[in-house]
Amino acid sequence: MAIIGNIEEINKNYKFNKLIKTALEYLSKLEETDFKNIKLNDKETIKLNGSKIFAINSVYKTKNHSEQKFEGHRKYIDLQFVFSGEENIKISSIKNCIDISEYDPEKDVQFFDVRSYSTLLMKSGMIAIFYPEDIHAPGLDSKNISLIKKSVIKVMI
């Protein structure tokens, strides 16, 4: 089950294993300067604990809902933290999904067709923690196109 909220509240109210705690500590210390060398539509990968935990910091503009791609992961939990900006993320249970691609173990991704979902409005300082059963479509417009600075932490299961 996904966990969504403000990062301070998540840190205060939930107990996590050591790997997720490490990821949350990294996110809690992010600053504007961590994004200064990332150009629009680029990413920077930062290893926090080898292949067990790594961050993907990116800068992009949100996309129209017609461009949504629902994705799921098997090897990693996704911690999606919006540093600045505002985006929608659609979320569904894997029980409501139909595979539209084979699972790619190298990229740890599979894409789905989803009929039933909820939409999360993610604002600066918010985090969504997605487990393998949480199929999601991130990076979507809320009201208007928004410039997003975001960190996605991949935590090995």
C-alpha positions in Angstrom: 0.0 0.0 0.0 1.4 3.4 -1.0 2.3 6.0 1.6 1.7 9.6 0.7 2.3 12.9 2.6 4.6 15.6 3.7 8.1 14.3 4.2 8.3 15.6 7.8 5.0 13.9 8.8 6.1 10.6 7.1 9.4 10.7 9.0 7.6 11.3 12.3 4.7 8.9 12.0 6.0 5.8 10.3 8.7 3.2 11.2 10.8 2.0 8.2 13.7 -0.4 7.7 17.2 0.9 7.6 17.3 1.3 3.8 14.2 3.4 3.6 15.4 5.5 6.6 18.6 6.2 4.7 16.6 7.3 1.7 14.4 9.6 3.8 17.5 11.1 5.4 18.9 11.9 2.0 15.6 13.5 0.9 15.3 15.5 4.1 18.7 17.2 3.4 18.1 18.0 -0.3 18.8 21.6 -1.2 18.3 23.8 -4.3 22.0 23.4 -5.1 21.5 19.7 -5.5 19.6 20.5 -8.8 21.8 23.4 -10.0 23.8 21.3 -12.5 20.8 19.4 -13.9 19.4 20.8 -17.1 15.8 20.6 -18.2 14.9 17.0 -19.0 18.1 15.7 -17.6 18.8 13.4 -14.6 21.6 12.8 -12.2 22.0 9.5 -10.4 23.6 9.4 -7.0 24.5 6.1 -5.3 23.6 6.1 -1.6 24.3 2.5 -0.9 25.6 0.8 -4.0 22.8 -0.9 -6.0 20.6 -1.2 -2.9 19.7 2.5 -2.7 20.2 5.2 -5.3 18.7 8.6 -6.1 17.6 9.9 -9.5 17.4 13.7 -9.3 15.7 15.3 -12.3 14.3 18.5 -13.7 11.4 18.4 -16.1 8.1 19.9 -17.1 4.9 18.0 -16.4 3.1 16.4 -19.3 -0.5 16.2 -20.3 -2.6 13.3 -18.9 -3.0 11.9 -22.4 0.7 11.1 -22.3 0.4 9.1 -19.1 2.2 5.8 -18.7 1.4 3.6 -15.8 4.4 1.7 -14.5 5.3 -0.8 -11.9 8.5 -2.2 -10.4 9.5 -5.5 -8.8 13.0 -5.1 -7.5 12.8 -1.6 -6.0 10.4 0.5 -3.9 10.0 4.0 -5.4 10.2 7.0 -3.1 9.1 9.9 -5.2 9.8 13.3 -3.6 8.7 16.6 -5.2 11.4 19.1 -4.2 9.7 22.0 -6.1 6.7 22.3 -8.4 3.4 20.6 -8.5 2.4 17.5 -10.4 -0.3 14.8 -10.4 0.5 11.2 -10.0 -2.1 8.6 -10.9 -2.1 5.4 -8.8 -3.8 2.1 -8.9 -3.5 -1.4 -7.5 -1.9 -4.0 -9.6 -5.2 -5.9 -9.3 -6.8 -3.3 -11.5 -4.2 -3.5 -14.3 -3.6 -5.3 -17.5 0.0 -5.8 -18.7 0.8 -4.0 -21.9 4.5 -4.8 -21.9 6.8 -7.6 -20.7 8.7 -6.9 -17.4 12.2 -5.5 -18.2 14.4 -6.8 -15.3 17.4 -4.6 -16.4 15.3 -1.4 -16.0 13.0 -2.9 -13.4 9.9 -1.6 -15.1 6.7 -3.0 -16.6 3.9 -0.9 -18.2 0.2 -1.4 -17.7 -3.3 -0.4 -19.0 -5.3 0.9 -16.0 -9.0 1.4 -15.9 -9.5 2.5 -12.3 -7.2 4.9 -10.5 -6.9 7.7 -8.0 -5.1 11.0 -8.7 -2.6 12.4 -6.1 -1.8 16.1 -6.2 1.9 16.3 -5.2 3.3 19.6 -4.1 6.7 20.7 -2.9 7.8 18.8 0.1 5.5 15.8 -0.5 6.6 12.2 -0.9 4.9 9.1 -2.3 6.3 5.7 -1.5 5.2 3.1 -4.0 5.6 -0.6 -3.4 5.5 -3.3 -6.1 1.7 -3.5 -6.0 1.3 0.3 -6.5 1.1 1.0 -10.2 1.7 4.7 -10.9 1.8 7.3 -13.6 3.9 10.3 -12.4 4.8 13.7 -13.9 1.4 14.8 -15.0 0.0 18.4 -15.1 -2.1 19.5 -12.2 -3.7 22.8 -13.4 -1.0 24.0 -15.7 2.4 22.8 -17.0 4.8 23.0 -14.1 8.6 22.9 -13.8 9.4 20.0 -11.4 12.6 19.3 -9.4 12.2 15.8 -8.1 14.2 13.1 -6.5 13.2 9.4 -7.0 14.9 7.1 -4.6 15.1 3.4 -5.6 15.3 1.2 -2.5 16.0 -2.5 -3.2 13.3 -4.9 -1.8 
